[in-house]
Amino acid sequence: MKCNWKEIILYPAISAVVFTGILVFGNWRRGTLDTVWFYVIMALAFFAIMAIGKYFLTRKKK
């Protein structure tokens, strides 16, 4: 499989921002927003999990 930076970095970053944005919007509509740092850390955690998983799934075996 070919690994490029878009698949490993860009797509998980966009997904993490979209998922966190959906959660922020839902919490905002209910009036239960937490601090901004909570959502930043959540987005970074989503990104890390998806990027590391994508890297291990698509890396070349030697």
Steps between C-alpha positions, in 0.01 A plus 500: 500500500617848425519731801502873443469789741140575403380159609700493822477863617244706309198270494512414874546871581195599298298216652602598854397862440166396348418252778593750771303773323191280498541434873553871574190593301293237679620613842446864408140429397435325833682772696759262646823633352818420691821702485669556165805303612285190549401506133854576384634203695215285369580596139871426555415162652271414207774604259770299677290184513398523135846598370684227692241242399517608135882488509510148641235375259667641187872468577713278282608171646869418455 
